[in-house]
Amino acid sequence: METGKTIELKLVYPHEANHEDGQISVLSSLGCALLGAKVGDSISYRTSEGTQTVKIGKVLFQPEANGIDLT
């Protein structure tokens, strides 16, 4: 079912996750599914209520694309 709803999420380390603020752990089901996704991709992930699918509308910041080394 398509809802047309838009939300902004930020992928963070697990200890920084706060769902109310849209901060999703990179190790969560959704976080793992989002890794490597690009604008226009539709990704699916599992929840306790079944499989959900989202479409990537915009990527606001990618450290690697901006030359930032996270190691």
JOURZI-V556396 format. One record per helix or strand of 2 or more residues. SS is the DSSP state (H for helix, E for strand). FROM is the first residue (numbers start at 1). LEN is the number of residues. Records with the same first field share a line. If there is no record, write none. Layout:
SS: FROM-LEN  FROM-LEN
This chain:
E: 10-3  23-3  42-6  50-6
H: 14-3  19-3  29-6  64-3
